[in-house]
Amino acid sequence: MRGLGWPELVIILVVVVVLFGASRLPVIARSIGSSAKEFRRGMADGAGEAGDDEPADGDS
């Protein structure tokens, strides 16, 4: 099974334009971009915390 090609992406874009309208596309794209940015930031923060196996105050 191959991934998404250009024809599939064009069909998806046409469906999105029909559903949401061309005027709302920039707002939706900006929202998706900021959500992806926050997700990556959260994943990076979680990866940094995953290495902390010992308690911060040193009590065991």
PDB file of N, CA, C, O and CB in Angstrom:
ATOM      1  N   MET A   1       0.850  -1.178   0.000  1.00  0.00           N
ATOM      2  CA  MET A   1       0.000   0.000   0.000  1.00  0.00           C
ATOM      3  C   MET A   1       0.892   1.237   0.000  1.00  0.00           C
ATOM      4  O   MET A   1       1.771   1.372   0.851  1.00  0.00           O
ATOM      5  CB  MET A   1      -0.965   0.001   1.226  1.00  0.00           C
ATOM      6  N   ARG A   2       0.671   2.118  -0.934  1.00  0.00           N
ATOM      7  CA  ARG A   2       1.484   3.326  -1.001  1.00  0.00           C
ATOM      8  C   ARG A   2       0.816   4.456  -0.239  1.00  0.00           C
ATOM      9  O   ARG A   2      -0.361   4.373   0.113  1.00  0.00           O
ATOM     10  CB  ARG A   2       1.728   3.736  -2.457  1.00  0.00           C
ATOM     11  N   GLY A   3       1.568   5.502   0.009  1.00  0.00           N
ATOM     12  CA  GLY A   3       1.053   6.639   0.752  1.00  0.00           C
ATOM     13  C   GLY A   3       0.159   7.520  -0.102  1.00  0.00           C
ATOM     14  O   GLY A   3      -0.251   7.146  -1.201  1.00  0.00           O
ATOM     15  N   LEU A   4      -0.132   8.702   0.433  1.00  0.00           N
ATOM     16  CA  LEU A   4      -0.956   9.661  -0.289  1.00  0.00           C
ATOM     17  C   LEU A   4      -0.152  10.301  -1.407  1.00  0.00           C
ATOM     18  O   LEU A   4       0.963  10.774  -1.185  1.00  0.00           O
ATOM     19  CB  LEU A   4      -1.504  10.735   0.663  1.00  0.00           C
ATOM     20  N   GLY A   5      -0.709  10.316  -2.591  1.00  0.00           N
ATOM     21  CA  GLY A   5      -0.070  10.966  -3.727  1.00  0.00           C
ATOM     22  C   GLY A   5      -0.742  12.303  -4.011  1.00  0.00           C
ATOM     23  O   GLY A   5      -1.636  12.731  -3.280  1.00  0.00           O
ATOM     24  N   TRP A   6      -0.301  12.952  -5.074  1.00  0.00           N
ATOM     25  CA  TRP A   6      -0.870  14.256  -5.430  1.00  0.00           C
ATOM     26  C   TRP A   6      -2.364  14.192  -5.715  1.00  0.00           C
ATOM     27  O   TRP A   6      -3.094  15.067  -5.251  1.00  0.00           O
ATOM     28  CB  TRP A   6      -0.155  14.816  -6.634  1.00  0.00           C
ATOM     29  N   PRO A   7      -2.859  13.197  -6.458  1.00  0.00           N
ATOM     30  CA  PRO A   7      -4.310  13.170  -6.721  1.00  0.00           C
ATOM     31  C   PRO A   7      -5.145  13.078  -5.443  1.00  0.00           C
ATOM     32  O   PRO A   7      -6.183  13.728  -5.326  1.00  0.00           O
ATOM     33  CB  PRO A   7      -4.649  11.996  -7.628  1.00  0.00           C
ATOM     34  N   GLU A   8      -4.693  12.279  -4.498  1.00  0.00           N
ATOM     35  CA  GLU A   8      -5.430  12.150  -3.243  1.00  0.00           C
ATOM     36  C   GLU A   8      -5.408  13.454  -2.451  1.00  0.00           C
ATOM     37  O   GLU A   8      -6.422  13.852  -1.878  1.00  0.00           O
ATOM     38  CB  GLU A   8      -4.848  11.016  -2.399  1.00  0.00           C
ATOM     39  N   LEU A   9      -4.253  14.118  -2.420  1.00  0.00           N
ATOM     40  CA  LEU A   9      -4.151  15.384  -1.696  1.00  0.00           C
ATOM     41  C   LEU A   9      -5.030  16.457  -2.321  1.00  0.00           C
ATOM     42  O   LEU A   9      -5.628  17.258  -1.603  1.00  0.00           O
ATOM     43  CB  LEU A   9      -2.704  15.857  -1.659  1.00  0.00           C
ATOM     44  N   VAL A  10      -5.119  16.486  -3.642  1.00  0.00           N
ATOM     45  CA  VAL A  10      -5.981  17.462  -4.321  1.00  0.00           C
ATOM     46  C   VAL A  10      -7.441  17.195  -3.986  1.00  0.00           C
ATOM     47  O   VAL A  10      -8.202  18.133  -3.750  1.00  0.00           O
ATOM     48  CB  VAL A  10      -5.765  17.414  -5.852  1.00  0.00           C
ATOM     49  N   ILE A  11      -7.839  15.938  -3.964  1.00  0.00           N
ATOM     50  CA  ILE A  11      -9.221  15.597  -3.613  1.00  0.00           C
ATOM     51  C   ILE A  11      -9.528  16.015  -2.182  1.00  0.00           C
ATOM     52  O   ILE A  11     -10.599  16.558  -1.915  1.00  0.00           O
ATOM     53  CB  ILE A  11      -9.470  14.089  -3.789  1.00  0.00           C
ATOM     54  N   ILE A  12      -8.607  15.771  -1.265  1.00  0.00           N
ATOM     55  CA  ILE A  12      -8.800  16.174   0.133  1.00  0.00           C
ATOM     56  C   ILE A  12      -8.916  17.688   0.237  1.00  0.00           C
ATOM     57  O   ILE A  12      -9.766  18.191   0.972  1.00  0.00           O
ATOM     58  CB  ILE A  12      -7.637  15.667   1.015  1.00  0.00           C
ATOM     59  N   LEU A  13      -8.077  18.423  -0.486  1.00  0.00           N
ATOM     60  CA  LEU A  13      -8.131  19.886  -0.465  1.00  0.00           C
ATOM     61  C   LEU A  13      -9.467  20.391  -0.995  1.00  0.00           C
ATOM     62  O   LEU A  13     -10.039  21.322  -0.429  1.00  0.00           O
ATOM     63  CB  LEU A  13      -6.980  20.476  -1.288  1.00  0.00           C
ATOM     64  N   VAL A  14      -9.972  19.799  -2.064  1.00  0.00           N
ATOM     65  CA  VAL A  14     -11.263  20.204  -2.620  1.00  0.00           C
ATOM     66  C   VAL A  14     -12.380  19.947  -1.617  1.00  0.00           C
ATOM     67  O   VAL A  14     -13.268  20.784  -1.460  1.00  0.00           O
ATOM     68  CB  VAL A  14     -11.547  19.458  -3.936  1.00  0.00           C
ATOM     69  N   VAL A  15     -12.351  18.816  -0.944  1.00  0.00           N
ATOM     70  CA  VAL A  15     -13.376  18.504   0.051  1.00  0.00           C
ATOM     71  C   VAL A  15     -13.320  19.498   1.205  1.00  0.00           C
ATOM     72  O   VAL A  15     -14.363  19.943   1.686  1.00  0.00           O
ATOM     73  CB  VAL A  15     -13.201  17.067   0.576  1.00  0.00           C
ATOM     74  N   VAL A  16     -12.124  19.851   1.654  1.00  0.00           N
ATOM     75  CA  VAL A  16     -11.983  20.819   2.746  1.00  0.00           C
ATOM     76  C   VAL A  16     -12.516  22.180   2.328  1.00  0.00           C
ATOM     77  O   VAL A  16     -13.197  22.842   3.111  1.00  0.00           O
ATOM     78  CB  VAL A  16     -10.512  20.937   3.180  1.00  0.00           C
ATOM     79  N   VAL A  17     -12.219  22.609   1.108  1.00  0.00           N
ATOM     80  CA  VAL A  17     -12.714  23.906   0.622  1.00  0.00           C
ATOM     81  C   VAL A  17     -14.235  23.889   0.541  1.00  0.00           C
ATOM     82  O   VAL A  17     -14.880  24.879   0.888  1.00  0.00           O
ATOM     83  CB  VAL A  17     -12.107  24.246  -0.763  1.00  0.00           C
ATOM     84  N   VAL A  18     -14.813  22.793   0.092  1.00  0.00           N
ATOM     85  CA  VAL A  18     -16.268  22.702  -0.006  1.00  0.00           C
ATOM     86  C   VAL A  18     -16.901  22.723   1.381  1.00  0.00           C
ATOM     87  O   VAL A  18     -17.925  23.375   1.584  1.00  0.00           O
ATOM     88  CB  VAL A  18     -16.681  21.428  -0.761  1.00  0.00           C
ATOM     89  N   LEU A  19     -16.301  22.015   2.337  1.00  0.00           N
ATOM     90  CA  LEU A  19     -16.880  21.943   3.680  1.00  0.00           C
ATOM     91  C   LEU A  19     -16.760  23.251   4.453  1.00  0.00           C
ATOM     92  O   LEU A  19     -17.721  23.687   5.087  1.00  0.00           O
ATOM     93  CB  LEU A  19     -16.218  20.840   4.461  1.00  0.00           C
ATOM     94  N   PHE A  20     -15.591  23.879   4.407  1.00  0.00           N
ATOM     95  CA  PHE A  20     -15.335  25.033   5.260  1.00  0.00           C
ATOM     96  C   PHE A  20     -15.384  26.361   4.526  1.00  0.00           C
ATOM     97  O   PHE A  20     -15.555  27.398   5.167  1.00  0.00           O
ATOM     98  CB  PHE A  20     -14.009  24.885   5.910  1.00  0.00           C
ATOM     99  N   GLY A  21     -15.244  26.372   3.230  1.00  0.00           N
ATOM    100  CA  GLY A  21     -15.220  27.621   2.486  1.00  0.00           C
ATOM    101  C   GLY A  21     -13.808  28.177   2.427  1.00  0.00           C
ATOM    102  O   GLY A  21     -13.008  27.995   3.345  1.00  0.00           O
ATOM    103  N   ALA A  22     -13.520  28.858   1.328  1.00  0.00           N
ATOM    104  CA  ALA A  22     -12.165  29.367   1.109  1.00  0.00           C
ATOM    105  C   ALA A  22     -11.788  30.465   2.096  1.00  0.00           C
ATOM    106  O   ALA A  22     -10.606  30.638   2.395  1.00  0.00           O
ATOM    107  CB  ALA A  22     -12.031  29.890  -0.305  1.00  0.00           C
ATOM    108  N   SER A  23     -12.757  31.204   2.604  1.00  0.00           N
ATOM    109  CA  SER A  23     -12.441  32.317   3.509  1.00  0.00           C
ATOM    110  C   SER A  23     -11.966  31.837   4.878  1.00  0.00           C
ATOM    111  O   SER A  23     -11.227  32.554   5.553  1.00  0.00           O
ATOM    112  CB  SER A  23     -13.660  33.210   3.681  1.00  0.00           C
ATOM    113  N   ARG A  24     -12.370  30.650   5.298  1.00  0.00           N
ATOM    114  CA  ARG A  24     -11.974  30.145   6.620  1.00  0.00           C
ATOM    115  C   ARG A  24     -10.707  29.315   6.591  1.00  0.00           C
ATOM    116  O   ARG A  24     -10.183  28.963   7.648  1.00  0.00           O
ATOM    117  CB  ARG A  24     -13.083  29.325   7.207  1.00  0.00           C
ATOM    118  N   LEU A  25     -10.196  28.989   5.403  1.00  0.00           N
ATOM    119  CA  LEU A  25      -9.004  28.142   5.305  1.00  0.00           C
ATOM    120  C   LEU A  25      -7.787  28.725   6.012  1.00  0.00           C
ATOM    121  O   LEU A  25      -7.100  27.977   6.709  1.00  0.00           O
ATOM    122  CB  LEU A  25      -8.670  27.906   3.863  1.00  0.00           C
ATOM    123  N   PRO A  26      -7.472  30.028   5.875  1.00  0.00           N
ATOM    124  CA  PRO A  26      -6.303  30.552   6.602  1.00  0.00           C
ATOM    125  C   PRO A  26      -6.431  30.419   8.119  1.00  0.00           C
ATOM    126  O   PRO A  26      -5.450  30.128   8.803  1.00  0.00           O
ATOM    127  CB  PRO A  26      -6.090  32.009   6.246  1.00  0.00           C
ATOM    128  N   VAL A  27      -7.626  30.629   8.637  1.00  0.00           N
ATOM    129  CA  VAL A  27      -7.849  30.509  10.084  1.00  0.00           C
ATOM    130  C   VAL A  27      -7.661  29.061  10.525  1.00  0.00           C
ATOM    131  O   VAL A  27      -7.040  28.798  11.555  1.00  0.00           O
ATOM    132  CB  VAL A  27      -9.266  31.008  10.465  1.00  0.00           C
ATOM    133  N   ILE A  28      -8.190  28.135   9.758  1.00  0.00           N
ATOM    134  CA  ILE A  28      -8.061  26.715  10.090  1.00  0.00           C
ATOM    135  C   ILE A  28      -6.605  26.276  10.011  1.00  0.00           C
ATOM    136  O   ILE A  28      -6.121  25.555  10.883  1.00  0.00           O
ATOM    137  CB  ILE A  28      -8.926  25.858   9.151  1.00  0.00           C
ATOM    138  N   ALA A  29      -5.904  26.714   8.959  1.00  0.00           N
ATOM    139  CA  ALA A  29      -4.495  26.342   8.802  1.00  0.00           C
ATOM    140  C   ALA A  29      -3.654  26.901   9.943  1.00  0.00           C
ATOM    141  O   ALA A  29      -2.767  26.215  10.450  1.00  0.00           O
ATOM    142  CB  ALA A  29      -3.953  26.844   7.455  1.00  0.00           C
ATOM    143  N   ARG A  30      -3.923  28.134  10.349  1.00  0.00           N
ATOM    144  CA  ARG A  30      -3.189  28.741  11.461  1.00  0.00           C
ATOM    145  C   ARG A  30      -3.452  27.974  12.752  1.00  0.00           C
ATOM    146  O   ARG A  30      -2.535  27.756  13.543  1.00  0.00           O
ATOM    147  CB  ARG A  30      -3.583  30.222  11.629  1.00  0.00           C
ATOM    148  N   SER A  31      -4.686  27.570  12.965  1.00  0.00           N
ATOM    149  CA  SER A  31      -5.041  26.812  14.164  1.00  0.00           C
ATOM    150  C   SER A  31      -4.357  25.451  14.183  1.00  0.00           C
ATOM    151  O   SER A  31      -3.859  25.020  15.223  1.00  0.00           O
ATOM    152  CB  SER A  31      -6.556  26.636  14.251  1.00  0.00           C
ATOM    153  N   ILE A  32      -4.329  24.776  13.043  1.00  0.00           N
ATOM    154  CA  ILE A  32      -3.659  23.476  12.962  1.00  0.00           C
ATOM    155  C   ILE A  32      -2.164  23.631  13.195  1.00  0.00           C
ATOM    156  O   ILE A  32      -1.549  22.809  13.874  1.00  0.00           O
ATOM    157  CB  ILE A  32      -3.919  22.816  11.597  1.00  0.00           C
ATOM    158  N   GLY A  33      -1.577  24.685  12.632  1.00  0.00           N
ATOM    159  CA  GLY A  33      -0.147  24.927  12.821  1.00  0.00           C
ATOM    160  C   GLY A  33       0.206  25.189  14.271  1.00  0.00           C
ATOM    161  O   GLY A  33       1.195  24.658  14.777  1.00  0.00           O
ATOM    162  N   SER A  34      -0.597  26.007  14.947  1.00  0.00           N
ATOM    163  CA  SER A  34      -0.301  26.290  16.354  1.00  0.00           C
ATOM    164  C   SER A  34      -0.527  25.053  17.221  1.00  0.00           C
ATOM    165  O   SER A  34       0.190  24.842  18.199  1.00  0.00           O
ATOM    166  CB  SER A  34      -1.168  27.455  16.861  1.00  0.00           C
ATOM    167  N   SER A  35      -1.508  24.245  16.873  1.00  0.00           N
ATOM    168  CA  SER A  35      -1.732  23.000  17.620  1.00  0.00           C
ATOM    169  C   SER A  35      -0.559  22.044  17.455  1.00  0.00           C
ATOM    170  O   SER A  35      -0.127  21.416  18.422  1.00  0.00           O
ATOM    171  CB  SER A  35      -3.028  22.321  17.157  1.00  0.00           C
ATOM    172  N   ALA A  36      -0.044  21.931  16.242  1.00  0.00           N
ATOM    173  CA  ALA A  36       1.109  21.060  15.997  1.00  0.00           C
ATOM    174  C   ALA A  36       2.337  21.569  16.743  1.00  0.00           C
ATOM    175  O   ALA A  36       3.121  20.778  17.267  1.00  0.00           O
ATOM    176  CB  ALA A  36       1.407  20.967  14.489  1.00  0.00           C
ATOM    177  N   LYS A  37       2.503  22.883  16.791  1.00  0.00           N
ATOM    178  CA  LYS A  37       3.635  23.479  17.506  1.00  0.00           C
ATOM    179  C   LYS A  37       3.545  23.170  19.004  1.00  0.00           C
ATOM    180  O   LYS A  37       4.542  22.794  19.619  1.00  0.00           O
ATOM    181  CB  LYS A  37       3.677  25.011  17.274  1.00  0.00           C
ATOM    182  N   GLU A  38       2.370  23.324  19.584  1.00  0.00           N
ATOM    183  CA  GLU A  38       2.179  23.019  21.003  1.00  0.00           C
ATOM    184  C   GLU A  38       2.382  21.527  21.277  1.00  0.00           C
ATOM    185  O   GLU A  38       2.937  21.157  22.312  1.00  0.00           O
ATOM    186  CB  GLU A  38       0.776  23.453  21.459  1.00  0.00           C
ATOM    187  N   PHE A  39       1.939  20.676  20.361  1.00  0.00           N
ATOM    188  CA  PHE A  39       2.125  19.236  20.525  1.00  0.00           C
ATOM    189  C   PHE A  39       3.604  18.887  20.540  1.00  0.00           C
ATOM    190  O   PHE A  39       4.050  18.119  21.393  1.00  0.00           O
ATOM    191  CB  PHE A  39       1.409  18.468  19.407  1.00  0.00           C
ATOM    192  N   ARG A  40       4.375  19.445  19.600  1.00  0.00           N
ATOM    193  CA  ARG A  40       5.819  19.174  19.566  1.00  0.00           C
ATOM    194  C   ARG A  40       6.496  19.701  20.825  1.00  0.00           C
ATOM    195  O   ARG A  40       7.395  19.051  21.358  1.00  0.00           O
ATOM    196  CB  ARG A  40       6.461  19.807  18.315  1.00  0.00           C
ATOM    197  N   ARG A  41       6.079  20.864  21.305  1.00  0.00           N
ATOM    198  CA  ARG A  41       6.654  21.419  22.532  1.00  0.00           C
ATOM    199  C   ARG A  41       6.347  20.513  23.719  1.00  0.00           C
ATOM    200  O   ARG A  41       7.213  20.277  24.562  1.00  0.00           O
ATOM    201  CB  ARG A  41       6.115  22.840  22.791  1.00  0.00           C
ATOM    202  N   GLY A  42       5.117  20.007  23.787  1.00  0.00           N
ATOM    203  CA  GLY A  42       4.746  19.093  24.865  1.00  0.00           C
ATOM    204  C   GLY A  42       5.508  17.784  24.802  1.00  0.00           C
ATOM    205  O   GLY A  42       5.904  17.243  25.835  1.00  0.00           O
ATOM    206  N   MET A  43       5.717  17.270  23.598  1.00  0.00           N
ATOM    207  CA  MET A  43       6.488  16.037  23.448  1.00  0.00           C
ATOM    208  C   MET A  43       7.934  16.252  23.878  1.00  0.00           C
ATOM    209  O   MET A  43       8.524  15.379  24.515  1.00  0.00           O
ATOM    210  CB  MET A  43       6.434  15.539  21.995  1.00  0.00           C
ATOM    211  N   ALA A  44       8.512  17.399  23.538  1.00  0.00           N
ATOM    212  CA  ALA A  44       9.891  17.688  23.929  1.00  0.00           C
ATOM    213  C   ALA A  44       9.992  17.839  25.445  1.00  0.00           C
ATOM    214  O   ALA A  44      10.951  17.360  26.051  1.00  0.00           O
ATOM    215  CB  ALA A  44      10.399  18.966  23.227  1.00  0.00           C
ATOM    216  N   ASP A  45       9.015  18.499  26.060  1.00  0.00           N
ATOM    217  CA  ASP A  45       9.015  18.643  27.516  1.00  0.00           C
ATOM    218  C   ASP A  45       8.851  17.284  28.190  1.00  0.00           C
ATOM    219  O   ASP A  45       9.507  17.003  29.192  1.00  0.00           O
ATOM    220  CB  ASP A  45       7.895  19.600  27.965  1.00  0.00           C
ATOM    221  N   GLY A  46       7.983  16.448  27.647  1.00  0.00           N
ATOM    222  CA  GLY A  46       7.766  15.114  28.205  1.00  0.00           C
ATOM    223  C   GLY A  46       8.991  14.236  28.064  1.00  0.00           C
ATOM    224  O   GLY A  46       9.281  13.434  28.951  1.00  0.00           O
ATOM    225  N   ALA A  47       9.712  14.370  26.968  1.00  0.00           N
ATOM    226  CA  ALA A  47      10.925  13.574  26.768  1.00  0.00           C
ATOM    227  C   ALA A  47      12.004  13.993  27.759  1.00  0.00           C
ATOM    228  O   ALA A  47      12.771  13.155  28.234  1.00  0.00           O
ATOM    229  CB  ALA A  47      11.442  13.721  25.321  1.00  0.00           C
ATOM    230  N   GLY A  48      12.068  15.272  28.071  1.00  0.00           N
ATOM    231  CA  GLY A  48      13.041  15.753  29.042  1.00  0.00           C
ATOM    232  C   GLY A  48      12.712  15.274  30.448  1.00  0.00           C
ATOM    233  O   GLY A  48      13.610  14.980  31.237  1.00  0.00           O
ATOM    234  N   GLU A  49      11.428  15.196  30.758  1.00  0.00           N
ATOM    235  CA  GLU A  49      11.007  14.743  32.079  1.00  0.00           C
ATOM    236  C   GLU A  49      11.099  13.228  32.217  1.00  0.00           C
ATOM    237  O   GLU A  49      11.211  12.720  33.333  1.00  0.00           O
ATOM    238  CB  GLU A  49       9.589  15.201  32.359  1.00  0.00           C
ATOM    239  N   ALA A  50      11.053  12.506  31.118  1.00  0.00           N
ATOM    240  CA  ALA A  50      11.091  11.045  31.172  1.00  0.00           C
ATOM    241  C   ALA A  50      12.435  10.540  31.687  1.00  0.00           C
ATOM    242  O   ALA A  50      12.503   9.448  32.251  1.00  0.00           O
ATOM    243  CB  ALA A  50      10.808  10.456  29.790  1.00  0.00           C
ATOM    244  N   GLY A  51      13.489  11.301  31.507  1.00  0.00           N
ATOM    245  CA  GLY A  51      14.808  10.892  31.969  1.00  0.00           C
ATOM    246  C   GLY A  51      15.021  11.139  33.449  1.00  0.00           C
ATOM    247  O   GLY A  51      16.020  10.688  34.010  1.00  0.00           O
ATOM    248  N   ASP A  52      14.108  11.843  34.093  1.00  0.00           N
ATOM    249  CA  ASP A  52      14.226  12.147  35.518  1.00  0.00           C
ATOM    250  C   ASP A  52      13.575  11.034  36.325  1.00  0.00           C
ATOM    251  O   ASP A  52      12.388  11.105  36.644  1.00  0.00           O
ATOM    252  CB  ASP A  52      13.577  13.517  35.852  1.00  0.00           C
ATOM    253  N   ASP A  53      14.357   9.995  36.658  1.00  0.00           N
ATOM    254  CA  ASP A  53      13.821   8.876  37.413  1.00  0.00           C
ATOM    255  C   ASP A  53      13.928   9.085  38.921  1.00  0.00           C
ATOM    256  O   ASP A  53      13.188   8.458  39.679  1.00  0.00           O
ATOM    257  CB  ASP A  53      14.534   7.609  37.023  1.00  0.00           C
ATOM    258  N   GLU A  54      14.827   9.946  39.367  1.00  0.00           N
ATOM    259  CA  GLU A  54      15.012  10.180  40.788  1.00  0.00           C
ATOM    260  C   GLU A  54      14.168  11.364  41.237  1.00  0.00           C
ATOM    261  O   GLU A  54      13.936  12.287  40.456  1.00  0.00           O
ATOM    262  CB  GLU A  54      16.493  10.421  41.110  1.00  0.00           C
ATOM    263  N   PRO A  55      13.704  11.352  42.486  1.00  0.00           N
ATOM    264  CA  PRO A  55      12.956  12.496  43.005  1.00  0.00           C
ATOM    265  C   PRO A  55      13.838  13.739  43.053  1.00  0.00           C
ATOM    266  O   PRO A  55      15.058  13.645  43.186  1.00  0.00           O
ATOM    267  CB  PRO A  55      12.399  12.185  44.403  1.00  0.00           C
ATOM    268  N   ALA A  56      13.211  14.891  42.944  1.00  0.00           N
ATOM    269  CA  ALA A  56      13.950  16.148  42.887  1.00  0.00           C
ATOM    270  C   ALA A  56      14.620  16.479  44.222  1.00  0.00           C
ATOM    271  O   ALA A  56      15.690  17.087  44.230  1.00  0.00           O
ATOM    272  CB  ALA A  56      13.019  17.280  42.481  1.00  0.00           C
ATOM    273  N   ASP A  57      14.007  16.088  45.366  1.00  0.00           N
ATOM    274  CA  ASP A  57      14.574  16.447  46.660  1.00  0.00           C
ATOM    275  C   ASP A  57      15.583  15.421  47.175  1.00  0.00           C
ATOM    276  O   ASP A  57      16.207  15.645  48.211  1.00  0.00           O
ATOM    277  CB  ASP A  57      13.469  16.615  47.667  1.00  0.00           C
ATOM    278  N   GLY A  58      15.751  14.318  46.482  1.00  0.00           N
ATOM    279  CA  GLY A  58      16.756  13.333  46.873  1.00  0.00           C
ATOM    280  C   GLY A  58      16.254  12.276  47.833  1.00  0.00           C
ATOM    281  O   GLY A  58      17.002  11.356  48.165  1.00  0.00           O
ATOM    282  N   ASP A  59      15.001  12.371  48.296  1.00  0.00           N
ATOM    283  CA  ASP A  59      14.442  11.358  49.191  1.00  0.00           C
ATOM    284  C   ASP A  59      14.109  10.110  48.398  1.00  0.00           C
ATOM    285  O   ASP A  59      13.593  10.190  47.283  1.00  0.00           O
ATOM    286  CB  ASP A  59      13.187  11.890  49.919  1.00  0.00           C
ATOM    287  N   SER A  60      14.407   8.946  48.984  1.00  0.00           N
ATOM    288  CA  SER A  60      14.090   7.685  48.296  1.00  0.00           C
ATOM    289  C   SER A  60      13.051   6.928  49.061  1.00  0.00           C
ATOM    290  O   SER A  60      12.649   5.841  48.646  1.00  0.00           O
ATOM    291  CB  SER A  60      15.337   6.820  48.115  1.00  0.00           C
TER     292      SER A  60
END
